[in-house]
Amino acid sequence: MAENTVKVDISFQSLLEAISSLGIAERYKIWEFLEAELFPNEDDSPEDIAEIQAARADYNAGDYTTFDRYMAQRANKST
C-alpha cells in the first residue's frame, strides 16, 4: 500500500507559535514523538520502558517534587 504524504512549507517560528497554542495533552504527544525520533530506544529493556512510563505517569499525576521544594525540605531537616 502506498503511503500518502503531505509536505507543508511552514516557518520554524510559525511552528513554534502553533505548538504554543496547543493544550498540554497535544504538546505531550509532540514531545513523545520527538523523543522517539531523536532518541530511538532500541537498547531499552522492557523494564526500562516500564520504569520510564511509570515515572511519566507519576509526573502527569502531579506526584513529583520540584528542586526548590526539595532544597527547602532538606534545609528544614538539617536545622
Secondary structure, 3 states (H helix, E strand, C coil): CCCCCCCCCCCHHHHHHHHHCCCHHHHHHHHHHHHHHHCCCCCCCHHHHHHHHHHHHHHHCCCCCCHHHHHHHHHHHHC
